[in-house]
Amino acid sequence: MALAAEAGELMEHFLWASPEASRDIAQSSAKRARIEEELADVVIYALEFANITGIDVAAAIERKMQANAAKYPVEKAKGRAEKYDEL
């Protein structure tokens, strides 16, 4: 639950902002430190969850990337937002 709360706090900085505005916000010296702190909280909680549950994060990421490559082949998915079953 803390992970979700921290993710929400991170996203508050970008709420209702366009992708372009979000990039500007992320580079803003006025907000950058707070964004970094919130991101650090998210990563800390995620890694603590992995440690408690015995999940090998590097292996999980590798498996997920392989699954995504199979679901979203570049030749079909590049530049598109559809789900894998709609490509």
HTML snippet that shows the backbone in 3Dmol.js (N, CA, C, O; Angstrom):
<script src="https://3Dmol.org/build/3Dmol-min.js"></script>
<div id="view" style="width:600px;height:400px;position:relative"></div>
<script>
const pdb = `
ATOM      1  N   MET A   1       0.822  -1.197   0.000  1.00  0.00           N
ATOM      2  CA  MET A   1       0.000   0.000   0.000  1.00  0.00           C
ATOM      3  C   MET A   1       0.865   1.260   0.000  1.00  0.00           C
ATOM      4  O   MET A   1       0.526   2.257  -0.638  1.00  0.00           O
ATOM      5  N   ALA A   2       1.975   1.202   0.717  1.00  0.00           N
ATOM      6  CA  ALA A   2       2.863   2.357   0.748  1.00  0.00           C
ATOM      7  C   ALA A   2       3.444   2.631  -0.639  1.00  0.00           C
ATOM      8  O   ALA A   2       3.634   3.786  -1.019  1.00  0.00           O
ATOM      9  N   LEU A   3       3.724   1.573  -1.386  1.00  0.00           N
ATOM     10  CA  LEU A   3       4.249   1.739  -2.743  1.00  0.00           C
ATOM     11  C   LEU A   3       3.244   2.501  -3.611  1.00  0.00           C
ATOM     12  O   LEU A   3       3.618   3.418  -4.341  1.00  0.00           O
ATOM     13  N   ALA A   4       1.976   2.118  -3.528  1.00  0.00           N
ATOM     14  CA  ALA A   4       0.945   2.806  -4.308  1.00  0.00           C
ATOM     15  C   ALA A   4       0.816   4.269  -3.875  1.00  0.00           C
ATOM     16  O   ALA A   4       0.656   5.157  -4.711  1.00  0.00           O
ATOM     17  N   ALA A   5       0.886   4.507  -2.579  1.00  0.00           N
ATOM     18  CA  ALA A   5       0.789   5.881  -2.078  1.00  0.00           C
ATOM     19  C   ALA A   5       1.953   6.727  -2.586  1.00  0.00           C
ATOM     20  O   ALA A   5       1.764   7.870  -3.001  1.00  0.00           O
ATOM     21  N   GLU A   6       3.149   6.161  -2.550  1.00  0.00           N
ATOM     22  CA  GLU A   6       4.319   6.910  -3.025  1.00  0.00           C
ATOM     23  C   GLU A   6       4.248   7.144  -4.535  1.00  0.00           C
ATOM     24  O   GLU A   6       4.628   8.211  -5.017  1.00  0.00           O
ATOM     25  N   ALA A   7       3.764   6.152  -5.278  1.00  0.00           N
ATOM     26  CA  ALA A   7       3.604   6.334  -6.723  1.00  0.00           C
ATOM     27  C   ALA A   7       2.611   7.462  -6.994  1.00  0.00           C
ATOM     28  O   ALA A   7       2.813   8.270  -7.900  1.00  0.00           O
ATOM     29  N   GLY A   8       1.545   7.512  -6.211  1.00  0.00           N
ATOM     30  CA  GLY A   8       0.575   8.594  -6.349  1.00  0.00           C
ATOM     31  C   GLY A   8       1.196   9.952  -6.065  1.00  0.00           C
ATOM     32  O   GLY A   8       0.917  10.927  -6.762  1.00  0.00           O
ATOM     33  N   GLU A   9       2.037  10.012  -5.041  1.00  0.00           N
ATOM     34  CA  GLU A   9       2.710  11.276  -4.725  1.00  0.00           C
ATOM     35  C   GLU A   9       3.644  11.703  -5.844  1.00  0.00           C
ATOM     36  O   GLU A   9       3.763  12.894  -6.133  1.00  0.00           O
ATOM     37  N   LEU A  10       4.305  10.747  -6.473  1.00  0.00           N
ATOM     38  CA  LEU A  10       5.156  11.062  -7.619  1.00  0.00           C
ATOM     39  C   LEU A  10       4.312  11.603  -8.773  1.00  0.00           C
ATOM     40  O   LEU A  10       4.675  12.595  -9.405  1.00  0.00           O
ATOM     41  N   MET A  11       3.199  10.951  -9.039  1.00  0.00           N
ATOM     42  CA  MET A  11       2.386  11.336 -10.183  1.00  0.00           C
ATOM     43  C   MET A  11       1.663  12.669  -9.976  1.00  0.00           C
ATOM     44  O   MET A  11       1.287  13.326 -10.947  1.00  0.00           O
ATOM     45  N   GLU A  12       1.468  13.069  -8.724  1.00  0.00           N
ATOM     46  CA  GLU A  12       0.819  14.362  -8.463  1.00  0.00           C
ATOM     47  C   GLU A  12       1.536  15.511  -9.157  1.00  0.00           C
ATOM     48  O   GLU A  12       0.907  16.493  -9.551  1.00  0.00           O
ATOM     49  N   HIS A  13       2.837  15.389  -9.303  1.00  0.00           N
ATOM     50  CA  HIS A  13       3.608  16.460  -9.945  1.00  0.00           C
ATOM     51  C   HIS A  13       3.245  16.620 -11.424  1.00  0.00           C
ATOM     52  O   HIS A  13       3.492  17.668 -12.020  1.00  0.00           O
ATOM     53  N   PHE A  14       2.662  15.585 -12.003  1.00  0.00           N
ATOM     54  CA  PHE A  14       2.395  15.576 -13.448  1.00  0.00           C
ATOM     55  C   PHE A  14       0.906  15.523 -13.778  1.00  0.00           C
ATOM     56  O   PHE A  14       0.528  15.445 -14.947  1.00  0.00           O
ATOM     57  N   LEU A  15       0.069  15.567 -12.754  1.00  0.00           N
ATOM     58  CA  LEU A  15      -1.377  15.435 -12.939  1.00  0.00           C
ATOM     59  C   LEU A  15      -1.895  16.472 -13.925  1.00  0.00           C
ATOM     60  O   LEU A  15      -1.640  17.668 -13.788  1.00  0.00           O
ATOM     61  N   TRP A  16      -2.621  15.991 -14.911  1.00  0.00           N
ATOM     62  CA  TRP A  16      -3.270  16.801 -15.950  1.00  0.00           C
ATOM     63  C   TRP A  16      -2.290  17.475 -16.899  1.00  0.00           C
ATOM     64  O   TRP A  16      -2.701  18.317 -17.698  1.00  0.00           O
ATOM     65  N   ALA A  17      -1.026  17.138 -16.838  1.00  0.00           N
ATOM     66  CA  ALA A  17      -0.039  17.752 -17.735  1.00  0.00           C
ATOM     67  C   ALA A  17       0.106  16.913 -19.003  1.00  0.00           C
ATOM     68  O   ALA A  17       0.015  15.686 -18.955  1.00  0.00           O
ATOM     69  N   SER A  18       0.326  17.565 -20.113  1.00  0.00           N
ATOM     70  CA  SER A  18       0.594  16.874 -21.371  1.00  0.00           C
ATOM     71  C   SER A  18       1.968  16.217 -21.293  1.00  0.00           C
ATOM     72  O   SER A  18       2.750  16.533 -20.396  1.00  0.00           O
ATOM     73  N   PRO A  19       2.277  15.304 -22.222  1.00  0.00           N
ATOM     74  CA  PRO A  19       3.624  14.714 -22.221  1.00  0.00           C
ATOM     75  C   PRO A  19       4.723  15.774 -22.309  1.00  0.00           C
ATOM     76  O   PRO A  19       5.748  15.670 -21.634  1.00  0.00           O
ATOM     77  N   GLU A  20       4.508  16.776 -23.130  1.00  0.00           N
ATOM     78  CA  GLU A  20       5.509  17.831 -23.276  1.00  0.00           C
ATOM     79  C   GLU A  20       5.666  18.618 -21.978  1.00  0.00           C
ATOM     80  O   GLU A  20       6.784  18.894 -21.541  1.00  0.00           O
ATOM     81  N   ALA A  21       4.544  18.973 -21.370  1.00  0.00           N
ATOM     82  CA  ALA A  21       4.586  19.716 -20.110  1.00  0.00           C
ATOM     83  C   ALA A  21       5.207  18.861 -19.007  1.00  0.00           C
ATOM     84  O   ALA A  21       5.915  19.382 -18.145  1.00  0.00           O
ATOM     85  N   SER A  22       4.948  17.556 -19.026  1.00  0.00           N
ATOM     86  CA  SER A  22       5.534  16.660 -18.029  1.00  0.00           C
ATOM     87  C   SER A  22       7.047  16.657 -18.112  1.00  0.00           C
ATOM     88  O   SER A  22       7.728  16.647 -17.087  1.00  0.00           O
ATOM     89  N   ARG A  23       7.579  16.666 -19.330  1.00  0.00           N
ATOM     90  CA  ARG A  23       9.035  16.720 -19.499  1.00  0.00           C
ATOM     91  C   ARG A  23       9.593  18.028 -18.933  1.00  0.00           C
ATOM     92  O   ARG A  23      10.646  18.043 -18.296  1.00  0.00           O
ATOM     93  N   ASP A  24       8.873  19.117 -19.176  1.00  0.00           N
ATOM     94  CA  ASP A  24       9.317  20.404 -18.640  1.00  0.00           C
ATOM     95  C   ASP A  24       9.281  20.409 -17.114  1.00  0.00           C
ATOM     96  O   ASP A  24      10.198  20.914 -16.466  1.00  0.00           O
ATOM     97  N   ILE A  25       8.219  19.844 -16.548  1.00  0.00           N
ATOM     98  CA  ILE A  25       8.092  19.772 -15.090  1.00  0.00           C
ATOM     99  C   ILE A  25       9.244  18.961 -14.507  1.00  0.00           C
ATOM    100  O   ILE A  25       9.837  19.355 -13.503  1.00  0.00           O
ATOM    101  N   ALA A  26       9.561  17.831 -15.133  1.00  0.00           N
ATOM    102  CA  ALA A  26      10.630  16.957 -14.631  1.00  0.00           C
ATOM    103  C   ALA A  26      11.992  17.645 -14.653  1.00  0.00           C
ATOM    104  O   ALA A  26      12.878  17.296 -13.874  1.00  0.00           O
ATOM    105  N   GLN A  27      12.160  18.613 -15.535  1.00  0.00           N
ATOM    106  CA  GLN A  27      13.429  19.341 -15.625  1.00  0.00           C
ATOM    107  C   GLN A  27      13.431  20.634 -14.820  1.00  0.00           C
ATOM    108  O   GLN A  27      14.466  21.286 -14.684  1.00  0.00           O
ATOM    109  N   SER A  28      12.276  21.000 -14.290  1.00  0.00           N
ATOM    110  CA  SER A  28      12.148  22.249 -13.545  1.00  0.00           C
ATOM    111  C   SER A  28      12.975  22.215 -12.267  1.00  0.00           C
ATOM    112  O   SER A  28      12.835  21.300 -11.456  1.00  0.00           O
ATOM    113  N   SER A  29      13.831  23.208 -12.090  1.00  0.00           N
ATOM    114  CA  SER A  29      14.653  23.240 -10.887  1.00  0.00           C
ATOM    115  C   SER A  29      13.795  23.393  -9.637  1.00  0.00           C
ATOM    116  O   SER A  29      14.186  22.950  -8.558  1.00  0.00           O
ATOM    117  N   ALA A  30      12.647  24.007  -9.774  1.00  0.00           N
ATOM    118  CA  ALA A  30      11.771  24.208  -8.625  1.00  0.00           C
ATOM    119  C   ALA A  30      11.163  22.897  -8.141  1.00  0.00           C
ATOM    120  O   ALA A  30      10.914  22.746  -6.945  1.00  0.00           O
ATOM    121  N   LYS A  31      10.918  21.945  -9.040  1.00  0.00           N
ATOM    122  CA  LYS A  31      10.261  20.689  -8.665  1.00  0.00           C
ATOM    123  C   LYS A  31      11.180  19.478  -8.696  1.00  0.00           C
ATOM    124  O   LYS A  31      10.839  18.428  -8.152  1.00  0.00           O
ATOM    125  N   ARG A  32      12.315  19.609  -9.310  1.00  0.00           N
ATOM    126  CA  ARG A  32      13.190  18.458  -9.536  1.00  0.00           C
ATOM    127  C   ARG A  32      13.530  17.700  -8.252  1.00  0.00           C
ATOM    128  O   ARG A  32      13.455  16.472  -8.230  1.00  0.00           O
ATOM    129  N   ALA A  33      13.897  18.396  -7.201  1.00  0.00           N
ATOM    130  CA  ALA A  33      14.287  17.740  -5.949  1.00  0.00           C
ATOM    131  C   ALA A  33      13.131  16.937  -5.366  1.00  0.00           C
ATOM    132  O   ALA A  33      13.337  15.817  -4.897  1.00  0.00           O
ATOM    133  N   ARG A  34      11.930  17.483  -5.386  1.00  0.00           N
ATOM    134  CA  ARG A  34      10.761  16.763  -4.847  1.00  0.00           C
ATOM    135  C   ARG A  34      10.440  15.540  -5.706  1.00  0.00           C
ATOM    136  O   ARG A  34      10.100  14.482  -5.178  1.00  0.00           O
ATOM    137  N   ILE A  35      10.548  15.682  -7.017  1.00  0.00           N
ATOM    138  CA  ILE A  35      10.296  14.553  -7.916  1.00  0.00           C
ATOM    139  C   ILE A  35      11.312  13.448  -7.651  1.00  0.00           C
ATOM    140  O   ILE A  35      10.951  12.272  -7.589  1.00  0.00           O
ATOM    141  N   GLU A  36      12.566  13.816  -7.498  1.00  0.00           N
ATOM    142  CA  GLU A  36      13.605  12.824  -7.198  1.00  0.00           C
ATOM    143  C   GLU A  36      13.326  12.107  -5.883  1.00  0.00           C
ATOM    144  O   GLU A  36      13.502  10.893  -5.787  1.00  0.00           O
ATOM    145  N   GLU A  37      12.894  12.851  -4.873  1.00  0.00           N
ATOM    146  CA  GLU A  37      12.575  12.240  -3.581  1.00  0.00           C
ATOM    147  C   GLU A  37      11.430  11.239  -3.698  1.00  0.00           C
ATOM    148  O   GLU A  37      11.495  10.146  -3.136  1.00  0.00           O
ATOM    149  N   GLU A  38      10.394  11.612  -4.421  1.00  0.00           N
ATOM    150  CA  GLU A  38       9.242  10.716  -4.579  1.00  0.00           C
ATOM    151  C   GLU A  38       9.632   9.471  -5.384  1.00  0.00           C
ATOM    152  O   GLU A  38       9.212   8.361  -5.055  1.00  0.00           O
ATOM    153  N   LEU A  39      10.424   9.655  -6.425  1.00  0.00           N
ATOM    154  CA  LEU A  39      10.880   8.509  -7.208  1.00  0.00           C
ATOM    155  C   LEU A  39      11.727   7.576  -6.348  1.00  0.00           C
ATOM    156  O   LEU A  39      11.592   6.355  -6.429  1.00  0.00           O
ATOM    157  N   ALA A  40      12.589   8.146  -5.537  1.00  0.00           N
ATOM    158  CA  ALA A  40      13.407   7.339  -4.633  1.00  0.00           C
ATOM    159  C   ALA A  40      12.519   6.534  -3.684  1.00  0.00           C
ATOM    160  O   ALA A  40      12.787   5.359  -3.434  1.00  0.00           O
ATOM    161  N   ASP A  41      11.465   7.156  -3.155  1.00  0.00           N
ATOM    162  CA  ASP A  41      10.540   6.431  -2.275  1.00  0.00           C
ATOM    163  C   ASP A  41       9.899   5.247  -2.996  1.00  0.00           C
ATOM    164  O   ASP A  41       9.789   4.158  -2.432  1.00  0.00           O
ATOM    165  N   VAL A  42       9.478   5.460  -4.242  1.00  0.00           N
ATOM    166  CA  VAL A  42       8.858   4.381  -5.026  1.00  0.00           C
ATOM    167  C   VAL A  42       9.843   3.225  -5.195  1.00  0.00           C
ATOM    168  O   VAL A  42       9.493   2.067  -4.973  1.00  0.00           O
ATOM    169  N   VAL A  43      11.056   3.541  -5.584  1.00  0.00           N
ATOM    170  CA  VAL A  43      12.067   2.504  -5.818  1.00  0.00           C
ATOM    171  C   VAL A  43      12.415   1.787  -4.517  1.00  0.00           C
ATOM    172  O   VAL A  43      12.565   0.565  -4.506  1.00  0.00           O
ATOM    173  N   ILE A  44      12.542   2.526  -3.437  1.00  0.00           N
ATOM    174  CA  ILE A  44      12.852   1.911  -2.138  1.00  0.00           C
ATOM    175  C   ILE A  44      11.773   0.911  -1.755  1.00  0.00           C
ATOM    176  O   ILE A  44      12.085  -0.219  -1.379  1.00  0.00           O
ATOM    177  N   TYR A  45      10.517   1.306  -1.843  1.00  0.00           N
ATOM    178  CA  TYR A  45       9.431   0.392  -1.474  1.00  0.00           C
ATOM    179  C   TYR A  45       9.367  -0.811  -2.409  1.00  0.00           C
ATOM    180  O   TYR A  45       9.119  -1.930  -1.960  1.00  0.00           O
ATOM    181  N   ALA A  46       9.588  -0.591  -3.710  1.00  0.00           N
ATOM    182  CA  ALA A  46       9.565  -1.706  -4.656  1.00  0.00           C
ATOM    183  C   ALA A  46      10.690  -2.693  -4.362  1.00  0.00           C
ATOM    184  O   ALA A  46      10.473  -3.904  -4.381  1.00  0.00           O
ATOM    185  N   LEU A  47      11.873  -2.191  -4.093  1.00  0.00           N
ATOM    186  CA  LEU A  47      12.998  -3.078  -3.784  1.00  0.00           C
ATOM    187  C   LEU A  47      12.803  -3.782  -2.443  1.00  0.00           C
ATOM    188  O   LEU A  47      13.178  -4.945  -2.296  1.00  0.00           O
ATOM    189  N   GLU A  48      12.231  -3.103  -1.482  1.00  0.00           N
ATOM    190  CA  GLU A  48      11.947  -3.742  -0.194  1.00  0.00           C
ATOM    191  C   GLU A  48      10.927  -4.870  -0.380  1.00  0.00           C
ATOM    192  O   GLU A  48      11.058  -5.933   0.227  1.00  0.00           O
ATOM    193  N   PHE A  49       9.924  -4.639  -1.211  1.00  0.00           N
ATOM    194  CA  PHE A  49       8.951  -5.690  -1.523  1.00  0.00           C
ATOM    195  C   PHE A  49       9.651  -6.893  -2.156  1.00  0.00           C
ATOM    196  O   PHE A  49       9.390  -8.040  -1.792  1.00  0.00           O
ATOM    197  N   ALA A  50      10.537  -6.615  -3.100  1.00  0.00           N
ATOM    198  CA  ALA A  50      11.277  -7.701  -3.750  1.00  0.00           C
ATOM    199  C   ALA A  50      12.120  -8.463  -2.735  1.00  0.00           C
ATOM    200  O   ALA A  50      12.168  -9.693  -2.768  1.00  0.00           O
ATOM    201  N   ASN A  51      12.774  -7.753  -1.846  1.00  0.00           N
ATOM    202  CA  ASN A  51      13.598  -8.409  -0.828  1.00  0.00           C
ATOM    203  C   ASN A  51      12.762  -9.281   0.091  1.00  0.00           C
ATOM    204  O   ASN A  51      13.142 -10.414   0.387  1.00  0.00           O
ATOM    205  N   ILE A  52      11.636  -8.767   0.541  1.00  0.00           N
ATOM    206  CA  ILE A  52      10.775  -9.512   1.462  1.00  0.00           C
ATOM    207  C   ILE A  52      10.207 -10.769   0.799  1.00  0.00           C
ATOM    208  O   ILE A  52      10.089 -11.816   1.435  1.00  0.00           O
ATOM    209  N   THR A  53       9.859 -10.653  -0.480  1.00  0.00           N
ATOM    210  CA  THR A  53       9.232 -11.778  -1.180  1.00  0.00           C
ATOM    211  C   THR A  53      10.229 -12.684  -1.888  1.00  0.00           C
ATOM    212  O   THR A  53       9.846 -13.715  -2.440  1.00  0.00           O
ATOM    213  N   GLY A  54      11.501 -12.310  -1.877  1.00  0.00           N
ATOM    214  CA  GLY A  54      12.515 -13.134  -2.519  1.00  0.00           C
ATOM    215  C   GLY A  54      12.494 -13.067  -4.038  1.00  0.00           C
ATOM    216  O   GLY A  54      12.937 -14.000  -4.707  1.00  0.00           O
ATOM    217  N   ILE A  55      11.991 -11.989  -4.578  1.00  0.00           N
ATOM    218  CA  ILE A  55      11.945 -11.819  -6.036  1.00  0.00           C
ATOM    219  C   ILE A  55      13.276 -11.273  -6.531  1.00  0.00           C
ATOM    220  O   ILE A  55      13.776 -10.268  -6.027  1.00  0.00           O
ATOM    221  N   ASP A  56      13.837 -11.943  -7.517  1.00  0.00           N
ATOM    222  CA  ASP A  56      15.059 -11.476  -8.178  1.00  0.00           C
ATOM    223  C   ASP A  56      14.633 -10.429  -9.205  1.00  0.00           C
ATOM    224  O   ASP A  56      14.131 -10.774 -10.274  1.00  0.00           O
ATOM    225  N   VAL A  57      14.832  -9.165  -8.884  1.00  0.00           N
ATOM    226  CA  VAL A  57      14.350  -8.076  -9.735  1.00  0.00           C
ATOM    227  C   VAL A  57      14.972  -8.129 -11.123  1.00  0.00           C
ATOM    228  O   VAL A  57      14.267  -7.960 -12.118  1.00  0.00           O
ATOM    229  N   ALA A  58      16.261  -8.357 -11.209  1.00  0.00           N
ATOM    230  CA  ALA A  58      16.928  -8.409 -12.517  1.00  0.00           C
ATOM    231  C   ALA A  58      16.340  -9.523 -13.378  1.00  0.00           C
ATOM    232  O   ALA A  58      16.103  -9.321 -14.569  1.00  0.00           O
ATOM    233  N   ALA A  59      16.102 -10.692 -12.793  1.00  0.00           N
ATOM    234  CA  ALA A  59      15.525 -11.810 -13.550  1.00  0.00           C
ATOM    235  C   ALA A  59      14.085 -11.504 -13.945  1.00  0.00           C
ATOM    236  O   ALA A  59      13.669 -11.827 -15.057  1.00  0.00           O
ATOM    237  N   ALA A  60      13.325 -10.891 -13.054  1.00  0.00           N
ATOM    238  CA  ALA A  60      11.939 -10.543 -13.364  1.00  0.00           C
ATOM    239  C   ALA A  60      11.866  -9.533 -14.509  1.00  0.00           C
ATOM    240  O   ALA A  60      11.005  -9.635 -15.383  1.00  0.00           O
ATOM    241  N   ILE A  61      12.777  -8.558 -14.496  1.00  0.00           N
ATOM    242  CA  ILE A  61      12.818  -7.565 -15.572  1.00  0.00           C
ATOM    243  C   ILE A  61      13.164  -8.239 -16.901  1.00  0.00           C
ATOM    244  O   ILE A  61      12.541  -7.954 -17.924  1.00  0.00           O
ATOM    245  N   GLU A  62      14.139  -9.115 -16.885  1.00  0.00           N
ATOM    246  CA  GLU A  62      14.529  -9.820 -18.114  1.00  0.00           C
ATOM    247  C   GLU A  62      13.366 -10.620 -18.674  1.00  0.00           C
ATOM    248  O   GLU A  62      13.104 -10.573 -19.876  1.00  0.00           O
ATOM    249  N   ARG A  63      12.660 -11.360 -17.811  1.00  0.00           N
ATOM    250  CA  ARG A  63      11.500 -12.139 -18.270  1.00  0.00           C
ATOM    251  C   ARG A  63      10.418 -11.230 -18.840  1.00  0.00           C
ATOM    252  O   ARG A  63       9.820 -11.536 -19.871  1.00  0.00           O
ATOM    253  N   LYS A  64      10.172 -10.117 -18.168  1.00  0.00           N
ATOM    254  CA  LYS A  64       9.149  -9.182 -18.627  1.00  0.00           C
ATOM    255  C   LYS A  64       9.520  -8.578 -19.978  1.00  0.00           C
ATOM    256  O   LYS A  64       8.657  -8.427 -20.844  1.00  0.00           O
ATOM    257  N   MET A  65      10.779  -8.234 -20.168  1.00  0.00           N
ATOM    258  CA  MET A  65      11.204  -7.663 -21.446  1.00  0.00           C
ATOM    259  C   MET A  65      11.072  -8.687 -22.575  1.00  0.00           C
ATOM    260  O   MET A  65      10.687  -8.338 -23.691  1.00  0.00           O
ATOM    261  N   GLN A  66      11.389  -9.942 -22.285  1.00  0.00           N
ATOM    262  CA  GLN A  66      11.217 -10.990 -23.293  1.00  0.00           C
ATOM    263  C   GLN A  66       9.743 -11.183 -23.627  1.00  0.00           C
ATOM    264  O   GLN A  66       9.386 -11.352 -24.793  1.00  0.00           O
ATOM    265  N   ALA A  67       8.882 -11.160 -22.606  1.00  0.00           N
ATOM    266  CA  ALA A  67       7.440 -11.306 -22.843  1.00  0.00           C
ATOM    267  C   ALA A  67       6.908 -10.133 -23.661  1.00  0.00           C
ATOM    268  O   ALA A  67       6.102 -10.325 -24.571  1.00  0.00           O
ATOM    269  N   ASN A  68       7.356  -8.918 -23.340  1.00  0.00           N
ATOM    270  CA  ASN A  68       6.917  -7.742 -24.096  1.00  0.00           C
ATOM    271  C   ASN A  68       7.382  -7.804 -25.541  1.00  0.00           C
ATOM    272  O   ASN A  68       6.642  -7.421 -26.448  1.00  0.00           O
ATOM    273  N   ALA A  69       8.595  -8.280 -25.765  1.00  0.00           N
ATOM    274  CA  ALA A  69       9.103  -8.392 -27.134  1.00  0.00           C
ATOM    275  C   ALA A  69       8.246  -9.354 -27.946  1.00  0.00           C
ATOM    276  O   ALA A  69       8.013  -9.132 -29.134  1.00  0.00           O
ATOM    277  N   ALA A  70       7.778 -10.419 -27.310  1.00  0.00           N
ATOM    278  CA  ALA A  70       6.915 -11.377 -28.011  1.00  0.00           C
ATOM    279  C   ALA A  70       5.525 -10.788 -28.252  1.00  0.00           C
ATOM    280  O   ALA A  70       4.934 -11.003 -29.311  1.00  0.00           O
ATOM    281  N   LYS A  71       5.004 -10.048 -27.277  1.00  0.00           N
ATOM    282  CA  LYS A  71       3.664  -9.453 -27.406  1.00  0.00           C
ATOM    283  C   LYS A  71       3.641  -8.283 -28.372  1.00  0.00           C
ATOM    284  O   LYS A  71       2.674  -8.089 -29.109  1.00  0.00           O
ATOM    285  N   TYR A  72       4.711  -7.507 -28.361  1.00  0.00           N
ATOM    286  CA  TYR A  72       4.761  -6.269 -29.132  1.00  0.00           C
ATOM    287  C   TYR A  72       5.950  -6.267 -30.084  1.00  0.00           C
ATOM    288  O   TYR A  72       6.903  -5.516 -29.874  1.00  0.00           O
ATOM    289  N   PRO A  73       5.912  -7.092 -31.127  1.00  0.00           N
ATOM    290  CA  PRO A  73       7.038  -7.094 -32.068  1.00  0.00           C
ATOM    291  C   PRO A  73       7.193  -5.710 -32.717  1.00  0.00           C
ATOM    292  O   PRO A  73       6.209  -5.077 -33.098  1.00  0.00           O
ATOM    293  N   VAL A  74       8.417  -5.267 -32.830  1.00  0.00           N
ATOM    294  CA  VAL A  74       8.699  -3.922 -33.317  1.00  0.00           C
ATOM    295  C   VAL A  74       8.010  -3.655 -34.654  1.00  0.00           C
ATOM    296  O   VAL A  74       7.437  -2.585 -34.859  1.00  0.00           O
ATOM    297  N   GLU A  75       8.066  -4.622 -35.555  1.00  0.00           N
ATOM    298  CA  GLU A  75       7.494  -4.397 -36.882  1.00  0.00           C
ATOM    299  C   GLU A  75       5.986  -4.168 -36.852  1.00  0.00           C
ATOM    300  O   GLU A  75       5.437  -3.583 -37.786  1.00  0.00           O
ATOM    301  N   LYS A  76       5.307  -4.618 -35.799  1.00  0.00           N
ATOM    302  CA  LYS A  76       3.868  -4.390 -35.674  1.00  0.00           C
ATOM    303  C   LYS A  76       3.527  -3.249 -34.726  1.00  0.00           C
ATOM    304  O   LYS A  76       2.561  -2.521 -34.956  1.00  0.00           O
ATOM    305  N   ALA A  77       4.306  -3.085 -33.666  1.00  0.00           N
ATOM    306  CA  ALA A  77       3.918  -2.192 -32.580  1.00  0.00           C
ATOM    307  C   ALA A  77       4.534  -0.796 -32.640  1.00  0.00           C
ATOM    308  O   ALA A  77       4.003   0.124 -32.019  1.00  0.00           O
ATOM    309  N   LYS A  78       5.627  -0.610 -33.361  1.00  0.00           N
ATOM    310  CA  LYS A  78       6.320   0.675 -33.344  1.00  0.00           C
ATOM    311  C   LYS A  78       5.390   1.811 -33.763  1.00  0.00           C
ATOM    312  O   LYS A  78       4.780   1.782 -34.832  1.00  0.00           O
ATOM    313  N   GLY A  79       5.303   2.815 -32.882  1.00  0.00           N
ATOM    314  CA  GLY A  79       4.502   3.997 -33.176  1.00  0.00           C
ATOM    315  C   GLY A  79       3.016   3.819 -32.949  1.00  0.00           C
ATOM    316  O   GLY A  79       2.228   4.689 -33.318  1.00  0.00           O
ATOM    317  N   ARG A  80       2.617   2.707 -32.348  1.00  0.00           N
ATOM    318  CA  ARG A  80       1.193   2.435 -32.121  1.00  0.00           C
ATOM    319  C   ARG A  80       0.930   2.271 -30.634  1.00  0.00           C
ATOM    320  O   ARG A  80       1.817   1.874 -29.878  1.00  0.00           O
ATOM    321  N   ALA A  81      -0.292   2.578 -30.220  1.00  0.00           N
ATOM    322  CA  ALA A  81      -0.647   2.505 -28.799  1.00  0.00           C
ATOM    323  C   ALA A  81      -1.588   1.330 -28.497  1.00  0.00           C
ATOM    324  O   ALA A  81      -1.972   1.134 -27.344  1.00  0.00           O
ATOM    325  N   GLU A  82      -1.958   0.554 -29.507  1.00  0.00           N
ATOM    326  CA  GLU A  82      -2.905  -0.529 -29.283  1.00  0.00           C
ATOM    327  C   GLU A  82      -2.294  -1.626 -28.408  1.00  0.00           C
ATOM    328  O   GLU A  82      -1.076  -1.792 -28.345  1.00  0.00           O
ATOM    329  N   LYS A  83      -3.183  -2.371 -27.734  1.00  0.00           N
ATOM    330  CA  LYS A  83      -2.731  -3.515 -26.943  1.00  0.00           C
ATOM    331  C   LYS A  83      -2.279  -4.611 -27.896  1.00  0.00           C
ATOM    332  O   LYS A  83      -2.604  -4.600 -29.083  1.00  0.00           O
ATOM    333  N   TYR A  84      -1.520  -5.559 -27.350  1.00  0.00           N
ATOM    334  CA  TYR A  84      -0.953  -6.633 -28.163  1.00  0.00           C
ATOM    335  C   TYR A  84      -2.005  -7.430 -28.911  1.00  0.00           C
ATOM    336  O   TYR A  84      -1.734  -7.923 -30.006  1.00  0.00           O
ATOM    337  N   ASP A  85      -3.201  -7.570 -28.347  1.00  0.00           N
ATOM    338  CA  ASP A  85      -4.237  -8.358 -29.021  1.00  0.00           C
ATOM    339  C   ASP A  85      -4.994  -7.554 -30.077  1.00  0.00           C
ATOM    340  O   ASP A  85      -5.909  -8.071 -30.719  1.00  0.00           O
ATOM    341  N   GLU A  86      -4.611  -6.288 -30.254  1.00  0.00           N
ATOM    342  CA  GLU A  86      -5.244  -5.437 -31.265  1.00  0.00           C
ATOM    343  C   GLU A  86      -4.285  -5.071 -32.398  1.00  0.00           C
ATOM    344  O   GLU A  86      -4.657  -4.328 -33.306  1.00  0.00           O
ATOM    345  N   LEU A  87      -3.059  -5.584 -32.352  1.00  0.00           N
ATOM    346  CA  LEU A  87      -2.075  -5.242 -33.393  1.00  0.00           C
ATOM    347  C   LEU A  87      -2.384  -5.973 -34.681  1.00  0.00           C
ATOM    348  O   LEU A  87      -1.668  -5.812 -35.669  1.00  0.00           O
TER     349      LEU A  87
END
`;
const viewer = $3Dmol.createViewer("view");
viewer.addModel(pdb, "pdb");
viewer.setStyle({}, {cartoon: {color: "spectrum"}});
viewer.zoomTo();
viewer.render();
</script>
